[in-house]
Amino acid sequence: RIKRVREQFFEANEADQLIEVISTMANETQVKISASKPASKPLELPAPFAGQYEPIVYELEVECPYHSLGEFVNRLELFSKNLTVHKIEITPGEQGGNVQYCTLEVTAFVKKGVV
């Protein structure tokens, strides 16, 4: 059981693939990522987790229909590796339009180790 839980975290050598994983899910759900950057304030983990895992947080700006956003967030959080979504801020698009603008933070937890 512990092994299964540990497999839910990204390996250190997988950290470079995070944006690719997120982008693939966005494409599959018709979500357009207009900007991405590392979050300005990193997430701090309590002991003993801080010694074992490193949170990598990306701030994303996306454009999509409301239901596509829900499907995107759902896929991220159900991914086989541990991804979480925080701080969702939704701004409606033009009146009568179907597009929403959204800023959200996606956090991946990476095992500390040699890359």
Order of alpha helices (4+ residues) and beta strands (2+ residues): alpha-alpha-beta-alpha-beta-alpha-beta-beta
